[in-house]
């Protein structure tokens, strides 16, 4: 009979269990990546959120040890969890895995139970947002990951005939130049274009009268105001809840669609089939899934919706596009679809852009990479220009050349940002898909490094010292 594992009753005990599990699963531990120089990284990881940390930890377990992790944010402020994220809890089920890399003691559940017990786990509905940040901070510490904060990537260019990438960073101490053989872009949902306030809205209003949901907002500024929120997803509801809890008089979510989205087949797609093998679907099928998801939208989680509609002052205006926005001198008038709304402040909650041309760090890459429009022609009734501009990644998350042989260096760069969703799956860049997307990403980096050194590996195979037996002299009775 199998003995169940002992539940850690403290983080110190859990960390001992984690060290033991890593020791038990260490094979193969032989160094294998040939150094290209003391100052050259085998992999530079841009972003130290959940994917950046998990990628670094997984690469180390595969004996890719010359790595660097770079993040523009201060320590403890990486990602959305304690910055622009406003949801009370994660939107995904609590029992998902991914950052742990398959190590039970590195899972969120083990970390939570070590502090709150099994009863605390059972009592939790979903993971508290700030607890997720605390968990990632713990992983960073216990895995001793080499994160360099306050490092913003501003340029990436090929050097040495495309066998290396020159990475230029802005830091508090001035510009920094690093060289790496491969790069993983793990900058999250907003890492491939960011977000903007539509210029026709920003230009119509005084400064500060329109905000973006993905910026840092001071909730106190909403007190007593009539707040209009453009968007239909979870972020829009989170903003409305935040505004009302801060004392806003009203918060009205304006939705272009005629009704609030109700269906969310993304949850249905979170199975071992879709998460593991969406990447293997034909392009036409991937496109069809993406178009369907785009057309139906995505509702907020049920707890978020329930919290919002229970708050006094919460309103929903469906069929309400913002066709016209103007400032009267004392208030904002929004008109659309023959209707009119009046607000004191607006918030744009329509998500992130996927347009790499807006990111300076991709300036050298963008002209050379294949995008979906280069590889796939959608049906006439399913054309979507923004989707056609998404990068056409390989199944390991690597960029591909627009023209074969013109820029092979781009295959050294891998993406697990929002722009990867069409190629890798709608939840590829979220924690939901990490269990399957992370190993492929790591394999992509390893594959690149391994193929780089195939000639030297062959030479060592032929001429290296591979003796398994110690030197010996045969006894006379044995020698022929």
ROPA-595465 format. One record per residue: x, y, z of N, C-alpha, C in turn. Coordinates in steps of 0.05 Angstrom, whole numbers, padded with zeros to 5 digits, always signed. Each point is the difference from the previous one (the first is absolute). Example, Ala and Ser with C-alpha at 12.3 -4.5 7.8 and 13.67 -1.06 7.14 Angstrom:
<rs>
+00264-00114+00156-00018+00024+00000+00018+00024+00000/-00007+00021-00014+00016+00024+00001-00015+00022+00014/
</rs>
This chain:
<rs>
+00017-00024+00000-00017+00024+00000+00018+00025+00000/-00007+00019-00017+00015+00025-00002-00006+00018+00024/+00021+00010+00013-00003+00018+00022-00004+00028-00010/-00021+00014+00008-00005+00028-00010+00022+00018+00009/+00008+00020-00015+00021+00019+00008-00008+00015+00025/+00019+00006+00017-00005+00015+00024-00004+00029-00007/-00021+00012+00010-00006+00028-00004+00019+00017+00015/+00014+00018-00014+00018+00019+00014-00016+00019+00017/+00010+00004+00024-00014+00018+00019+00014+00027+00003/+00020+00005-00017+00014+00026+00000+00014+00003-00026/+00006+00025-00007+00014+00005-00025+00028-00012+00001/+00013+00000+00023+00027-00011+00003-00001-00030-00007/-00020-00014+00011-00003-00028-00005-00006-00005-00030/-00017+00016-00011-00007-00003-00029+00025+00004-00017/+00017+00019+00007+00024+00005-00015+00019-00023+00002/+00001-00014+00022+00016-00024+00002-00011-00022-00018/-00026-00003-00001-00013-00019-00018+00006+00007-00029/+00000+00025-00007+00005+00008-00027+00029-00006-00008/+00019+00005+00018+00027-00006-00005+00004-00030-00005/-00014-00017+00016+00002-00029-00003-00012-00009-00027/-00023+00012-00007-00012-00008-00026+00018+00008-00023/+00012+00023+00001+00019+00008-00021+00024-00019-00002/+00009-00009+00023+00022-00019+00001-00008-00027-00013/-00024-00009+00007-00010-00026-00010-00004+00001-00030/-00007+00023-00011-00007+00002-00028+00022+00014-00016/+00025+00000+00010+00021+00016-00012+00010-00011-00026/-00003-00026-00006+00011-00012-00024-00013+00011-00025/+00015+00006-00021+00030-00001-00002+00012+00026+00010/+00020-00002+00016+00012+00024+00012+00026+00008-00012/+00008-00014-00021+00026+00006-00013-00001+00027-00015/+00020+00017+00004+00002+00025-00016+00002-00007-00030/-00013+00015-00017+00001-00007-00028+00002+00024-00019/-00006+00024+00010-00001+00024-00017+00028+00012-00001/+00013+00001-00023+00026+00011-00003-00001+00030+00003/+00019+00011+00016+00001+00029+00005+00010+00014-00025/-00012+00023-00006+00009+00017-00022+00016+00024+00010/+00004+00001+00026+00014+00022+00012-00012+00007+00027/+00017+00010+00018-00009+00005+00028-00022+00020+00002/-00002+00018-00019-00020+00022+00001-00024-00006-00018/-00001-00023-00012-00022-00007-00019-00020-00018+00013/-00025+00008+00001-00021-00016+00012-00009-00021-00021/-00006-00024+00010-00013-00020-00017-00029+00007-00005/-00013+00013+00019-00028+00008-00003-00005+00025+00017/-00010+00021-00013-00010+00024+00014-00030-00002+00001/-00012+00003+00023-00029-00001+00004-00009+00028+00006/-00018+00011-00016-00010+00027+00004-00027-00002+00014/-00001+00009+00025-00024-00002+00016+00004-00020+00022/-00005+00008+00025+00003-00018+00023-00026-00005+00014/-00022+00000-00016-00025-00009+00011-00001-00030+00002/-00023-00012+00000-00002-00028+00005+00013-00016-00023/-00002+00008-00025+00013-00015-00021+00030+00004+00000/+00009+00024+00005+00029+00005+00001+00014-00017+00022/-00012+00000+00023+00012-00015+00023-00001-00030-00006/-00023-00009-00010-00003-00029-00005+00018-00009-00022/+00004+00016-00021+00018-00007-00022+00028-00002+00010/+00009+00019+00016+00027-00001+00011+00004-00025+00017/-00018-00006+00018+00003-00023+00017+00001-00026-00016/-00017-00002-00021-00001-00024-00016+00026-00003-00017/+00010+00022-00010+00026-00001-00015+00022-00009+00018/+00001+00010+00024+00021-00009+00018-00001-00030+00006/-00024-00011+00003-00002-00028+00005+00009-00016-00025/+00000+00012-00023+00009-00012-00025+00030+00007-00005/+00013+00011+00020+00029+00006-00001+00006+00022-00020/-00019+00018-00004+00006+00025-00014+00003+00021+00022/+00025+00005+00007+00005+00015+00025+00008+00029-00004/+00010+00007-00023+00009+00027-00005-00025+00016-00010/-00017+00008+00018-00024+00014-00006-00002+00027+00014/-00015+00017-00010-00006+00026+00013-00029+00007-00003/-00012+00011+00020-00028+00008+00000-00001+00030+00004/-00013+00014-00018-00001+00029+00001-00029+00010+00001/-00005+00019+00018-00026+00011+00003+00001+00030+00005/-00017+00015-00013-00001+00029+00002-00010+00009+00027/-00016-00017+00014-00014+00008+00024+00019-00002+00025/-00008+00014+00021+00015-00003+00026-00005-00028+00011/+00016-00007+00020-00003-00026+00013-00027-00002+00013/-00014-00022-00005-00026-00005+00012-00023+00014-00014/+00006+00013-00023-00022+00014-00015-00002-00011-00028/+00011-00023-00005+00000-00012-00027-00028-00010-00006/-00008+00004-00025-00026-00010-00008-00023+00017+00010/-00025-00010-00004-00024+00016+00007-00010-00003+00029/+00011-00020+00014-00014-00009+00025-00002+00021+00021/+00020+00017+00003-00002+00021+00021+00003+00028-00013/-00004+00001-00026+00002+00026-00014-00027+00007-00012/-00006-00007-00025-00025+00008-00012-00022-00022+00003/+00007-00024+00010-00020-00020+00005-00018+00008+00024/-00026-00002-00003-00019+00009+00021-00019-00021+00008/+00001-00024-00012-00019-00021+00008+00008-00010+00028/-00021-00008+00015+00005-00011+00026+00015-00027-00001/-00006-00015-00020+00012-00027-00003+00006-00006-00029/+00017-00019-00005+00006-00008-00027-00025-00011-00014/-00001+00003-00026-00023-00008-00015+00000-00029-00008/+00021-00014+00007+00003-00028-00008-00004-00018+00024/-00005-00026-00004-00004-00018+00023+00024-00002+00018/-00004-00004+00026+00022+00001+00019+00019-00023-00003/-00009-00023-00012+00017-00024+00000+00018-00002-00025/+00001+00021-00016+00018-00001-00023+00029-00001+00008/+00017-00010-00017+00028-00001+00005+00015+00012-00023/+00026+00003+00003+00016+00011-00022+00027+00012+00010/+00000+00021+00016+00025+00011+00009+00018-00020+00015/-00013-00021+00011+00015-00020+00016+00018-00018-00018/-00005-00001-00026+00017-00016-00017-00003-00030+00006/-00022-00008+00011-00004-00029+00006+00010-00009+00027/+00010+00019+00016+00010-00007+00027-00022+00006+00020/-00011-00021+00013-00023+00004+00018+00006+00021+00022/+00024+00000+00011+00006+00019+00022+00002+00029-00010/+00002+00004-00026+00002+00027-00011-00028+00011-00009/-00021-00016+00004-00026+00008-00009-00013+00021+00019/-00018+00015-00011-00014+00019+00017-00015-00014+00023/-00012-00022-00006-00015-00014+00021+00018-00008+00023/+00024-00011-00006+00018-00007+00022+00009+00025+00016/+00005+00021-00015+00008+00025+00014-00022+00011+00018/-00025-00002-00010-00023+00010+00016-00005-00018+00024/+00000-00026-00004-00005-00018+00022+00022+00000+00021/+00024+00006-00007+00022+00002+00019-00005+00023+00020/-00017+00020-00008-00005+00023+00017-00028-00001+00012/-00019-00012-00015-00028+00001+00009-00013-00028+00004/+00016-00021-00005-00011-00027+00004-00019-00009-00022/-00006-00026+00001-00019-00011-00019-00027+00013+00002/-00008+00007+00024-00026+00013+00004-00001+00027-00014/+00023+00014+00001+00001+00026-00014-00003-00003-00030/+00011-00022-00011-00002-00004-00028-00029-00007-00008/-00013-00016+00016-00028-00008-00006-00018+00024+00002/+00006+00019+00018-00017+00023+00005+00003+00021-00023/+00022-00001-00015+00005+00020-00020-00017-00006-00025/-00012+00020-00011-00015-00003-00026+00019+00002-00023/+00013+00023-00002+00021+00004-00020+00023+00015+00013/+00023+00000-00014+00025+00011+00011-00002+00030+00003/+00004+00011+00024+00001+00029+00003+00022+00012-00017/-00006+00023-00012+00019+00012-00019+00027+00006+00013/-00001+00013+00023+00026+00007+00013+00015-00025+00010/-00015-00021+00007+00013-00025+00008+00016-00012-00023/-00010+00003-00024+00014-00010-00023+00027+00015-00003/+00000+00026+00004+00025+00015-00001+00020-00010+00022/-00011-00004+00024+00017-00010+00022+00012-00027-00007/-00016-00017-00013+00010-00027-00008+00022+00003-00021/-00003+00018-00019+00021+00003-00020+00025+00012+00012/-00003+00018+00019+00024+00010+00014+00014-00022+00015/-00015-00019+00012+00012-00023+00014+00015-00018-00020/-00012-00005-00023+00013-00017-00020+00027+00013-00009/-00001+00026-00004+00024+00014-00008+00022-00003+00021/-00007+00002+00026+00020-00003+00021+00010-00028+00003/-00019-00019+00001+00008-00028+00006+00015-00013-00023/-00005+00009-00025+00014-00010-00023+00026+00017-00005/+00004+00021+00015+00024+00017-00003+00004+00009-00029/-00021+00013-00011+00001+00007-00028+00013+00027-00004/+00016+00003-00021+00016+00025-00004-00015+00022-00014/-00019+00012+00014-00016+00022-00012+00014+00027+00003/+00000+00015-00021+00011+00027+00001-00024+00019-00005/-00008+00013+00021-00022+00019-00002+00009+00027-00010/-00019+00017-00007+00006+00026-00011+00016-00002-00026/-00003-00021-00015+00014-00003-00026-00022-00001-00022/-00002+00020-00015-00020+00002-00022+00014-00005-00027/-00009-00021-00014+00011-00006-00026-00010+00020-00020/+00019+00013-00015-00008+00020-00019+00009-00007-00029/+00017-00019-00003+00009-00008-00027+00011-00028+00001/-00004-00014-00022+00010-00028-00003+00009-00003-00030/+00026-00006-00003+00011-00001-00027+00019-00024-00003/+00002-00011-00024+00019-00022-00004+00029+00010-00003/+00018-00015+00011+00029+00005-00004+00014-00027-00005/+00026+00001-00006+00016-00024-00005-00014-00018-00021/-00008+00013-00021-00012-00016-00022-00027-00012+00008/-00013+00012+00020-00027-00010+00008+00002-00023+00020/+00024-00007+00009+00002-00022+00020-00004+00011+00029/+00001+00027+00003-00005+00012+00026-00020+00023-00004/-00012+00007+00022-00019+00023+00001+00011+00020+00019/+00002+00025-00009+00008+00022+00017-00025+00013+00012/-00001+00001+00026-00024+00010+00015+00008+00026+00014/-00014+00021-00006+00006+00026+00013-00022+00007+00020/+00008+00006+00024-00018+00006+00022+00004+00028+00010/-00022+00012+00009+00001+00024+00016-00001-00008+00029/+00018+00010+00016+00002-00006+00029+00004+00026+00015/-00004-00001+00027+00005+00024+00016+00029+00009-00002/+00018-00018-00006+00029+00007-00002+00009+00006-00028/-00019+00003-00018+00006+00007-00028-00004-00024-00019/+00006+00003-00025-00004-00021-00020+00017-00024+00007/-00010-00024-00007+00014-00025+00004-00003-00017-00025/+00023-00012-00008+00000-00018-00023+00006-00028+00009/-00017-00019-00007+00004-00028+00006-00001-00016-00026/+00012-00023-00001-00001-00018-00023-00011-00027+00009/-00017-00011-00017-00012-00026+00006-00003-00016-00025/+00000-00027+00003-00003-00018-00023-00030-00005-00006/-00017+00004+00020-00029-00002-00004-00014+00019+00018/-00025+00006-00007-00016+00019+00016-00028-00010+00003/-00011+00001+00024-00028-00007+00005-00014+00026+00008/-00020+00008-00016-00016+00023+00007-00024-00010+00016/+00002+00006+00027-00021-00009+00018-00012+00024+00014/-00010+00019-00016-00009+00025+00010-00030+00003+00003/-00014-00023+00000-00028+00000+00007-00019+00008-00023/-00025+00003+00008-00021+00007-00020+00005+00026-00014/+00012+00019+00014+00005+00026-00012+00028+00003-00013/+00015-00022-00002+00027+00001-00008+00004+00001-00030/-00021+00002-00015+00003+00001-00030-00015+00023-00012/-00002+00022+00015-00014+00023-00011-00009+00020+00022/-00004-00010+00024-00009+00017+00022-00029+00008-00003/-00006+00024+00008-00027+00010+00000+00000+00030-00005/-00022+00009-00013-00002+00029-00005-00028+00009+00004/-00003+00025+00006-00026+00013+00000-00006+00010-00029/-00022-00008-00012-00005+00009-00027+00004+00031-00003/+00015+00008-00020+00007+00029-00002-00025+00018-00003/-00021-00011-00013-00024+00017-00003-00014+00006+00026/+00005-00018+00020-00011+00005+00027+00019+00017+00016/+00026-00007+00000+00019+00015+00015+00001+00029-00009/-00002+00005-00026+00001+00027-00010-00025+00017+00005/-00022-00014+00007-00024+00015+00005-00004+00009+00029/+00017-00010+00018-00004+00005+00028+00024+00013+00013/-00004+00015+00022+00022+00011+00015+00017-00023+00012/+00025+00006+00005+00018-00020+00012-00011-00011+00026/+00002-00026+00003-00010-00013+00025-00029-00008-00001/-00015+00009-00020-00028-00007-00001-00006-00027-00012/+00021-00012-00014-00003-00027-00010+00025-00015+00008/-00004-00024+00011+00022-00017+00010-00001-00027-00014/+00021-00015+00002+00000-00027-00011+00001-00020+00024/-00016-00021-00003-00002-00019+00022+00026-00014+00006/+00019-00002-00020+00025-00013+00005+00022+00018+00009/-00007+00024+00007+00019+00019+00014-00005-00001+00030/+00019+00010+00015-00005+00003+00029-00020+00022+00004/-00021-00006+00015-00021+00020+00006-00002+00004+00030/-00005+00025+00007-00005+00006+00028-00030-00001+00005/-00010-00021+00013-00029-00002+00004-00013+00023+00013/+00015+00014+00017-00011+00023+00015-00010+00021-00020/+00011+00001-00024-00008+00020-00019-00028-00004-00011/-00012-00023+00005-00027-00006-00010-00022+00010+00020/+00008+00008+00023-00020+00006+00021-00020+00021-00010/-00025-00006+00002-00022+00019-00007-00005+00003-00029/+00015-00015-00017-00002+00004-00029-00019-00019-00014/-00009+00008-00023-00014-00018-00019+00021-00011-00019/+00005-00026+00002+00022-00013-00015-00011-00016-00023/+00010+00004-00024-00008-00016-00023+00023-00019-00008/-00005-00025-00003+00020-00020-00006-00007-00013-00027/+00019+00001-00019-00004-00013-00026+00012-00028+00000/-00016-00020-00004+00010-00028+00000-00021-00019+00011/+00003-00025-00006-00020-00020+00009+00012-00023+00016/+00027-00001+00003+00013-00022+00013+00004+00004+00029/+00016-00018+00012+00004+00001+00029+00013+00026+00009/+00019+00010-00016+00014+00025+00008-00019+00023+00003/-00020+00002-00018-00020+00022+00002-00015-00003+00026/-00008-00024+00007-00015-00004+00025+00018+00006+00024/+00025-00008-00002+00019+00006+00022+00002+00030+00005/+00002+00015-00022+00003+00029+00003-00026+00012+00012/-00023-00009-00009-00025+00010+00011-00002-00006+00030/+00007-00024+00008+00000-00007+00028+00019+00018+00016/+00024+00003-00011+00020+00017+00014-00010+00028+00004/-00012+00011-00022-00010+00028+00002-00022+00003+00020/-00019-00019+00000-00023+00002+00019+00009-00004+00029/+00019-00018+00004+00010-00005+00027+00017+00024+00010/+00010+00016-00019+00014+00024+00008-00018+00024+00003/-00026-00003-00004-00019+00021+00005-00011+00013-00025/+00003-00012-00023-00012+00012-00024-00030+00001+00002/-00013+00020-00011-00029+00002+00001-00013-00022-00017/+00010-00004-00024-00009-00021-00018+00024-00010-00016/-00002-00025-00009+00019-00011-00019-00016-00015-00021/+00002+00009-00025-00015-00011-00022+00018-00014-00019/-00004-00026-00004+00015-00015-00020-00015+00003-00027/+00014+00010-00020-00012+00004-00026+00011-00022-00019/-00019-00016-00010+00007-00023-00017-00010+00004-00028/+00017-00003-00020-00008+00004-00027-00020-00021-00009/+00003-00025+00010-00018-00022-00007-00028+00005+00010/-00020-00013-00012-00027+00004+00009-00007-00013+00027/+00018-00017+00010-00004-00013+00026+00026-00007+00012/+00000-00005+00026+00024-00008+00015+00008-00028-00009/+00026-00004-00007+00008-00027-00007-00005-00020+00023/-00008-00024-00007-00005-00019+00021+00017-00025-00003/+00006-00008-00024+00015-00024-00005+00030+00005+00002/+00014-00020+00010+00030+00001+00001+00011-00028-00005/+00001-00008-00025+00011-00026-00007+00029-00003+00006/+00014+00021+00007+00028-00002+00008+00003-00019+00024/-00019+00000+00018+00001-00018+00023-00003-00029-00009/-00017-00005-00020-00004-00026-00011+00026-00010-00014/+00014+00019-00012+00025-00006-00014+00023-00006+00018/-00003+00004+00026+00022-00005+00019+00000-00030+00007/+00006-00016-00020+00002-00029+00004+00028-00009-00010/+00007-00025+00008+00026-00010-00009+00002-00002-00030/-00023-00003-00013+00000-00001-00030+00006+00027-00012/-00016+00020+00006+00004+00027-00012+00026+00013+00009/+00005-00001+00026+00024+00014+00010+00026-00012-00012/+00000-00026-00003+00024-00013-00010+00002+00001-00031/-00023-00001-00014+00002-00005-00028-00014+00020-00018/-00009+00023+00011-00010+00021-00017+00021+00007-00021/+00026+00000+00008+00021+00008-00018+00001-00019-00025/-00011-00023+00002+00001-00020-00022-00023+00002-00019/-00019+00018+00006-00023+00003-00018+00008+00014-00026/-00015-00006-00022+00005+00014-00025-00005+00030+00004/+00013+00016-00016-00003+00029+00002-00029+00009-00003/-00014-00013-00018-00028+00009-00004-00017-00005+00025/+00006-00022+00014-00015-00006+00024+00007+00020+00023/+00026+00006+00003+00008+00020+00019-00014+00026-00005/+00000+00008-00025-00013+00026-00008-00029+00000+00007/-00013-00023-00005-00029-00001+00005-00005+00002+00030/+00015-00014+00017-00003+00003+00029+00004+00029+00009/+00022+00012-00010+00006+00028+00008-00022+00019-00008/-00011-00003-00024-00021+00017-00009-00025-00003+00017/-00007-00025+00006-00024-00005+00016+00003+00012+00028/+00023-00003+00012+00005+00012+00027-00002+00030-00002/+00011+00012-00021-00001+00029-00003-00029+00010-00003/-00016-00015-00015-00027+00009-00005-00018-00002+00024/+00003-00020+00016-00018-00004+00023+00009+00015+00025/+00025+00010+00000+00010+00014+00023+00005-00018+00024/+00005+00012+00023+00006-00016+00024-00012+00014+00024/-00017-00014+00015-00013+00013+00023+00019+00000+00024/-00008+00016+00020+00016-00002+00025-00007-00025+00015/+00017-00009+00019-00007-00023+00016-00026+00006+00016/-00014-00021+00007-00025+00003+00015+00003+00017+00025/+00020-00006+00017+00003+00016+00025+00004+00030-00006/+00015+00006-00021+00004+00028-00007-00026+00013-00008/-00015-00013-00017-00026+00010-00009-00019+00004+00024/-00001-00020+00017-00018+00002+00024+00008+00024+00018/+00026+00003+00004+00009+00023+00017-00008+00026-00012/+00003+00003-00027-00006+00025-00013-00030+00007+00002/-00017-00019-00007-00029+00007-00002-00012+00004+00028/+00015-00009+00021-00010+00004+00027+00007+00028+00011/+00017+00015-00014+00009+00026+00010-00019+00022-00008/-00009+00017+00018-00016+00023-00008+00015+00018-00019/-00013+00009-00020+00013+00017-00020+00011-00014-00024/-00001-00027+00000+00010-00015-00023-00020+00000-00023/+00009+00005-00024-00018+00000-00023+00013-00014-00024/-00016-00012-00017+00009-00011-00025-00016+00012-00023/+00014+00010-00020-00013+00011-00024+00009-00017-00024/-00017-00018-00009+00007-00017-00023-00008+00015-00026/+00012-00009-00022-00005+00014-00026+00008+00029+00001/+00022+00006+00015+00008+00028+00005+00029+00004-00009/+00005+00001-00026+00027+00008-00009+00005+00029+00006/+00025+00007+00002+00007+00028+00004+00007+00013-00027/-00021+00007-00015+00003+00012-00027+00010+00029+00002/-00009+00013+00022+00007+00028+00003+00006+00005+00029/+00022+00014+00006+00007+00008+00027+00008+00029-00001/-00012+00016+00018+00006+00028+00001-00001+00011+00028/+00014+00022+00004+00002+00013+00026-00016+00026-00001/-00018+00004+00019-00017+00024-00001+00012+00022+00016/+00021-00005+00015+00012+00019+00018-00005-00008+00029/-00020-00017+00004-00005-00009+00028-00006-00030+00001/-00005-00013-00023-00005-00029+00000+00005-00011-00027/+00001-00027-00001+00006-00015-00025-00027-00011-00011/-00004+00006-00025-00024-00011-00014+00009-00021-00020/-00011-00024+00004+00006-00023-00018-00025-00007-00015/+00002-00002-00026-00024-00007-00017+00007-00024-00018/-00019-00017-00004+00004-00023-00017-00026-00016-00004/-00005-00009-00024-00023-00016-00006-00026+00014+00007/+00000+00027-00003-00024+00015+00006-00005+00005+00030/+00020-00006+00017-00003+00003+00029+00020+00020+00010/-00004+00009+00025+00017+00021+00011+00005-00006+00030/+00026+00002+00008+00007-00004+00028+00017+00024+00008/-00001+00007+00026+00016+00022+00010+00017-00010+00024/+00026+00007-00001+00019-00009+00020+00018+00022+00009/+00014-00005+00022+00021+00018+00009+00028-00010-00008/+00002-00027-00003+00026-00011-00007-00004-00026-00015/+00018-00006-00019-00002-00024-00016+00023-00018+00005/-00004-00026-00003+00021-00020+00002-00002-00019-00024/+00022-00004-00015+00000-00018-00022+00009-00027+00010/-00017-00021-00004+00006-00027+00010-00004-00020-00022/+00013+00006-00023-00004-00017-00023+00024-00018-00006/+00018-00003+00020+00021-00019-00002+00026+00011-00012/+00018-00019-00007+00026+00007-00011-00001-00001-00030/+00019+00015-00012+00004-00002-00029+00019-00022-00006/-00002-00011-00024+00020-00019-00010+00011+00011-00026/+00020+00018+00004+00012+00013-00023+00030+00005+00007/+00017-00018-00008+00028+00001+00008+00014+00024-00011/-00011+00012-00021+00013+00024-00011+00000+00024+00019/-00017-00002+00021-00001+00021+00020+00022-00003+00021/+00015-00022+00000+00019-00006+00021+00028+00004-00011/+00016+00019+00010+00027+00005-00010+00018-00024+00001/-00004-00017+00020+00018-00024+00002-00003-00019-00023/-00022+00002-00015-00005-00018-00023+00007+00013-00027/+00012+00024+00001+00003+00015-00025+00016-00016-00021/+00021-00013+00008+00016-00015-00020-00013-00027-00007/-00017-00010+00017-00012-00026-00004-00024+00001-00019/-00017+00021+00003-00026+00001-00014+00003-00002-00030/+00019+00013-00013+00001-00002-00030+00008-00028-00009/+00011-00017+00018+00011-00025-00009-00017-00024+00007/-00020+00003+00017-00014-00024+00009-00025-00005-00017/-00007-00025-00001-00025-00008-00013-00024+00007+00019/-00021+00011-00012-00025+00004+00014-00021-00018-00013/-00023-00001+00013-00020-00018-00010-00009+00007-00029/+00001+00026-00006-00008+00008-00027+00019-00010-00021/+00025-00007+00008+00019-00011-00019-00004-00030-00006/-00014-00013+00018-00001-00030-00001-00029-00010-00004/-00020+00018+00004-00027-00010+00000-00019+00020-00011/-00018-00009-00017-00021+00017-00012-00027-00008+00011/-00012+00016+00017-00026-00008+00012-00023+00002-00020/-00022-00013+00006-00024+00004-00017-00008+00030+00000/-00012+00008-00022-00007+00028-00003-00018+00010+00023/-00017-00017+00010-00018+00008+00022+00012-00002+00027/+00026-00008+00001+00013-00003+00026+00027+00014+00000/+00003+00021-00015+00025+00015-00001+00000+00020+00024/+00023+00002+00012+00004+00018+00023+00028+00010-00002/+00004+00025-00009+00027+00011-00004+00018-00002+00024/-00010+00005+00024+00016+00000+00024+00011-00028+00005/-00016-00020-00005+00009-00028+00004+00021-00007-00021/-00003+00009-00024+00019-00006-00021+00028+00012+00006/+00001+00020+00018+00026+00012+00007+00013-00015+00023/-00013-00020+00012+00012-00014+00022+00023-00018-00010/+00021-00003+00016+00023-00016-00010-00008-00029-00004/+00012-00012-00020-00005-00028-00007+00022-00016+00013/-00005-00009+00025+00020-00014+00016+00000-00029-00006/+00024-00013+00004+00000-00029-00002-00011-00012+00025/-00003-00027+00002-00014-00012+00022+00015+00002+00026/+00025+00009-00001+00016+00004+00025+00000+00029+00009/-00015+00017-00015-00001+00028+00007+00021+00017-00013/+00015-00011-00019+00020+00016-00013-00010+00015-00024/+00012+00024-00004-00006+00016-00024+00011-00015-00024/-00013+00005-00024+00010-00012-00025+00005+00022-00020/+00018-00006-00019+00008+00020-00020-00023+00005-00019/-00002+00025-00008-00020+00007-00021+00010-00012-00027/+00026+00003-00005+00012-00011-00024+00022-00019+00008/-00003-00025-00008+00019-00021+00009+00029+00008-00007/+00017-00001+00021+00028+00006-00004+00008+00029+00002/-00020+00018+00002+00006+00029+00000+00008+00009+00028/-00011-00012+00021+00006+00010+00027-00002-00024+00020/+00017-00020-00002-00002-00023+00017+00002+00007+00030/+00011+00023+00006+00003+00008+00029-00027+00002+00014/-00021+00005-00014-00026+00004+00013-00009-00026+00014/+00009-00023-00009-00008-00025+00012+00013-00004+00027/+00017+00018+00008+00012-00001+00027-00017+00015+00020/-00022+00011-00009-00018+00016+00018-00026-00015+00003/-00010-00002+00024-00024-00015+00007-00020+00019+00014/-00026-00005-00005-00020+00018+00011-00021-00016+00016/-00005+00010+00024-00023-00011+00016-00015+00024+00010/-00006+00019-00019-00015+00024+00006-00028-00003-00011/-00016+00022+00002-00027-00001-00011+00000-00005-00029/+00021+00007-00015+00001-00005-00029+00003-00029-00007/+00005-00017+00019+00003-00029-00005-00026-00015-00001/-00022+00014+00006-00026-00015+00004-00010-00014-00025/+00003+00012-00023-00010-00012-00024+00016-00025-00007/+00026+00001+00003+00018-00022-00007+00000-00022+00021/-00001+00008+00025+00004-00020+00022-00025-00007+00016/-00021+00017-00003-00024-00006+00015-00010+00024+00015/-00026+00003+00004-00012+00024+00012+00008+00005+00029/+00009-00021+00014+00009+00004+00027+00030-00007+00003/+00015+00000-00022+00028-00008+00000+00016+00018+00019/-00005+00026+00001+00016+00018+00016-00011+00003+00028/-00020-00015+00008-00011+00002+00026+00008-00025+00016/-00005+00001+00026+00007-00022+00017-00015-00026-00008/-00023+00003-00012-00016-00023-00008+00016-00018-00019/+00015+00011-00018+00014-00016-00020+00029-00006+00006/+00010+00009+00023+00028-00002+00005+00010-00029+00003/-00016-00017+00010+00009-00028+00004+00009-00012-00026/-00011+00008-00023+00007-00011-00026+00017+00019-00016/-00005+00026+00002+00016+00019-00016+00028+00003+00010/+00004-00001+00026+00027+00004+00011+00020-00021-00009/-00006-00026+00001+00019-00020-00010+00008+00004-00029/-00020+00008-00017+00007+00005-00028+00019+00024-00003/-00005+00021+00016+00017+00023-00001+00029-00007+00007/+00002-00015+00022+00027-00009+00009+00013-00018-00021/-00015-00018-00013+00011-00016-00021+00009+00016-00023/-00014+00022-00006+00008+00017-00022+00027+00013+00005/+00005+00010+00024+00026+00011+00007+00021-00021-00001/-00005-00023+00012+00020-00022+00000+00006-00009-00028/-00020-00002-00017+00005-00009-00027+00018+00019-00015/-00004+00026+00004+00017+00020-00013+00029-00003+00009/+00004-00003+00026+00027-00002+00011+00013-00026-00009/-00015-00021+00000+00011-00026-00008+00009-00001-00029/-00017+00011-00018+00007+00001-00028+00024+00018-00006/+00003+00021+00017+00023+00018-00003+00026-00015+00002/+00001-00020+00018+00026-00013+00006+00002-00028-00011/-00016-00006-00021+00001-00027-00011+00027-00008-00010/+00015+00018-00012+00027-00007-00011+00019-00006+00023/+00000+00017+00021+00019-00006+00022-00009-00025+00015/-00026-00005+00002-00009-00024+00013+00009-00025-00015/-00001+00002-00027+00009-00023-00016+00030-00005+00003/+00015+00022+00001+00029-00003+00004+00006-00012+00027/-00015+00008+00020+00005-00012+00027-00009-00029+00000/-00022-00006-00013-00009-00028-00002+00022-00018-00012/+00014+00011-00021+00020-00017-00013+00026-00001+00015/+00008+00022+00012+00027+00002+00010+00002+00006+00030/-00022+00003+00014+00000+00005+00028+00007-00025+00016/+00005+00004+00026+00006-00022+00018-00026-00011+00010/-00008-00024-00009-00025-00012+00008+00005-00026+00016/+00024-00004+00010+00007-00025+00013-00019-00006+00024/-00012-00023+00001-00017-00008+00022+00016-00019+00019/+00018-00015-00011+00017-00017+00017+00026+00014+00007/+00010-00004+00024+00026+00011+00008+00022-00015-00015/+00023+00012-00004+00023-00014-00012+00006-00026+00014/+00008-00020-00015+00004-00027+00012+00020-00016-00016/+00012-00020+00013+00016-00021-00013-00014-00026+00004/-00004-00015-00022-00013-00026+00002+00018-00020+00013/-00010-00016+00019+00016-00023+00011+00007-00019-00023/+00023-00013+00003+00009-00019-00021-00021-00021-00006/-00014-00009+00021-00020-00021-00004-00024+00009-00016/-00003+00026-00003-00023+00010-00015+00009+00009-00028/+00024+00011-00002+00010+00011-00025+00002-00023-00020/-00007+00005-00025+00002-00020-00021+00029-00004-00009/
</rs>
